[in-house]
Amino acid sequence: MTTIGVSFEVMPSQVPEELINGESPEEHVSRLARAKAWEVAGRIPGRWVLGADTIVVVDGQILGKPENRQHAVAMLTALASRAHEVYTGYAIVNANRPGEDLVRSVCTEVFVRSLTDDEIHAYADTGEPMDKAGAYAIQGIGCGIVERITGSYTNVVGLPVCEVARDLKRLGIFHFLAKPLCEHGERPANHQDITAAREPIPVDKDRQP
């Protein structure tokens, strides 16, 4: 979001990422995105909050983040040599303006190339898959296993930036590519601060930068 000029701060949400039987992928990510956003918005009334949730779906099965290395290997094995879908739901809410909340979901098709067992284990050993839905990161080392996509690239990363920017404009929060209204580098008056609600990030001491 910073790439397109959005000013925001990250505030962890305490919402558990649980599955509900019978939910479609769209319903699942939309529900969690809304819950994350409202949980944080309740703590900072008056601020706009953007909540999001991303999952990978293969053969109708929702893949979240791997529980351990073995689980990551199993996920990557299931994704190799075929297409799958990545769904991201996002919600934009403001506790002081409950009638203006917005919730959407976006889907991208991703095709992962064939992978040998050695390649799968080597990628798992990098540690990158461990906190990623579907056990890969297209913006990281995982870009080397993705052969092609149909749809939004940033959606696969975790947030469909084009769609979010369009909705921020609709709500009057942020106007992407608007002509600057201020001189000397000040932000235009029509740009408001945003809080990004997300799940707490587990810290692995062996992987800290």
Secondary structure, DSSP 8 states (H G I E B T S, - for coil): -GGGT--EEEEE--------TT--HHHHHHHHHHHHHHHHHTTSTTSEEEEEEEEEEETTEEE-S-SSHHHHHHHHHHHTTEEEEEEEEEEEEETT-GGG-EEEEEEEEEEE----HHHHHHHHHTSGGGGSGGG--TTTGGGGTEEEEES-HHHHHT--HHHHHHHHHHTTS--TT----SSTT---TT---EEEEE------GGG--
